[in-house]
Amino acid sequence: MLTIFQNLVDAAKYRFGQLSAEEEAQYNSRLAQEKDGRECKQCNEFKDWNLNYSPTVRFMRDEIAKIGGNINSSNVICGKCDEMKSGGFHPELGILLCQNKIYSRSHCEDTMAHEMVHAYDHCRFEVDWTKLQHHACSEIRASSLSGECRMMNEMFKHGFLKFGRGHQECVRRRATLSVMANPNCKDREMAELVVDQVFDQCFNDTRPFDEIYR
C-alpha cells in the first residue's frame, strides 16, 4: 500500500515538475522496470497458452519433435527487443519472443508459428543461415505458413485497397525485410533478388502442413 501511495505522490510531483533530477531519474527507472515486468508476465502467459492450446503451435511442436528437435517452454523465452520485430530464432538457443513488441495472444501465436517454421527448417533441411538463399527460403515459408499474412492481418495493417495485392506480396515483403537484416546482404536490391530466385519453390513447399490454411 505504501508503494502505491508513493507512486501516486511521485506521479503528481513529476507532472508538476517538483522532482529533483535524481528523483526524476529514479522515478523513470522504476516505471520502466514495472513496465518490463508487466510485459514479461503477459508474454509468458501468451506463450504458455499457445503451447498448451494453439492447434498450430502444438502441431509444429509435434512435427519438430518427429525430426529430432525440441521446442518447449524452457527454450521459448520472453525478452525485451530493441529491433522492430516480434521474435527470433537461434539454432542453439531456441526462440525469442519480444515481450515489448507482442500486443495480443493471437500475435504471439503468429510469432511462435513463424519462428517454429524456422526451427523445423533448421532440423529438417540443415539450413545454413549465412547463405542468403537458405535464409530467404525459410523466411518465405515462415511468413506464408505462420498466419501473419492472413487476410484480416493485412487489411488491419494496410487497409482494404492494399490488401488486394494479396498474400504473396505480403510474404515477399516480409521475407525481403528479414533477408536485409542478414549481415551478408548488401542492400534491399540484393535481398529482393534472392527472394525472387527462390520464391516459387519455397512458397509452394508447405511442409509440414498439407497446405496453407492460416
N, C-alpha and C positions, 0 to 999 in steps of 0.2 A: 504493500500500500504506500509506503514511504517513497519507493522508487517511482511509482505512478505519479504521486504528488509532486516529486522533484522534477519529473519530466514536464509536467504542466507548468510549473514555475519557470523552468528553463526555456520552454517554448514561448511563454509570454515575454520573458526578458529578451529572447532572441528576436522576436517580432518587433519589439520597440527599441532595439539597439542598446540594451542595457547590460550585455555581457562583455567582459574583457576579451581581448584577442585570444588569450589562453583558454578561457571558459568557452568561447565560441568554437575553438578547435576541438575541445573535449566533447562538446555537445554534438557537433557534426560527426565526430568519430563514433560516438555512442549510437547515433541514428543509423550510421552506415552498418555498424555491427548488428544492430537489431534487424535491419532490412535484410542483411545477408542470412541471418538466422531464419527469418520467415521464409525467404526464398528457398533455402536449403530444405527446410521441413516440407514445404509444399512440393518441391521437386521429388523428394524421396517418396512422398505419398503417391504422386502421379506414377512414379516408376514402379512401386510395389503393386499398385492396382493393375497396371498394364501387364506386368509379369504374371500376375495371377488370373486376370480376366480377359485381356485383349485376345481375341482369336488370332489376329495377325502376329502379335508378338509371341504368343505361345507356339504358334505354328513354326515361326522362324527359329525359335529356341530349340524346338524338337528337331528340325531339319539340320541345324548346325550340329547338334549332338550326334546325329546319324553319321556325319562325316568327320567326327573326331574333335569337334570344337566344344566349347563350354561357355555359354553366356548365362550368367546368373546375377543375383542381387549384389554379390561381392565384387564383380568386375564391371558393373554398370554404375558409374559414380557420378554424383551431382557435384558440380563445382562452378565457380564464377569464371566467366569468359570476358575477355576484352574485345575479341573479334565479333563481327556481325554474323554470327552463326548460332545454331541452336544445339549443335552436338559435334562429336568427332569420334573417330575410331583409330586405335593404335593396336597393331598386331600383338604386342606383348602385354599391354596394359589393359586393354578392353575398350569399353565405350564410355565416353564423357557426355553427360547431359549438362548443358549450360543453364544453370538454375536461374540466372538473371535474364535469360532470353526466352524461356519457355513460359507461355502465357495461359495454357489450359491443358487438361488431361489429354484431349484429342491431339493437340500439338505435340505433346510428349510422346504419344503413340506413334505419330508420323515420324518423329525424330528417331525414336528407338527402332522402328521398322527400317528406316533409311540406313542407320549405322549397322543394323544386323544383316542387311544385304551385303555390306562391305565385309563383315565378319564371315559370312557364308562364302563369298567370293575368295577371300583370303585362304580359307580352309580347302575349298574345292579346286581352285584354279592356280594356287600358288602365285598370287599376284605380286609383281614387283612394283611397288608404289613409286619408285623413282622413274619408271618408264611411263611417259605421258599417255601412250595408247592404253596401257593397262589401267591406269588411273581413270582415264576418260570412260572406258567401258564400264567400270564399276559404278562411276557416278551416274551414267546414263541409266543403268539398271536400278540403282537405288532411288533415283528421282522418279522413275516410272512406276516402280513396284510399291513404294512406301505409302503412297496416297497423297503426298504433298502437292502433286499436280492434278488432283481430282477437280472436277468441275466447280464445286462450291468454293474451294480454296482460291481458285483463280478468279472467280467472279468477285469474291470478297476483297481480294488484294488489288485487282487491276480493273474491275468494272466489267460490265456486260460486253462492251464493244471489243475490248482486248481479249476477253475470254474466247471470242470466236476464232482466234488464231490457233487454239487447240492445245491438246495435251502434249503433242510432240514439241511444240515451240517452248512450252514451259520446261520440258525435260532438257532441251538443248540449252536454254538459258542457264538453268541451274548447273548443269554439267560444265558448261564453259566457265562460269564463275569459280567453280571448285578447282578446275584444272589450272586456272590463272594463279591460284594460290600455291601451286606446286613450285618449289624452288627451281626446278628445271624448265619451267615455262617462261619464255622471254616476255610475252605480251599477250594481249587479247587475241590478236590475229593468229598467233600460233595455237592458242587454246581452241579457237573456233575451227581451225584447220584439222587439228587432231580429233576433235569431237565429230566433225563431218566424216573423217576417214573411217571411223568405227561405228558410226551411229546405227545404221540399218541392222547390222549383225547383232549388236549389243541390245538394241531396243527390242528386237524380236526374240531375244533369249529371256524367257520369263522364269527360268528355274530359280527356286524350287516350286513356284506356282505353276499351275496349268495355263493360266492366262492372267492378263492384267484385270483385276476386279475391284481394286480400291479406287 
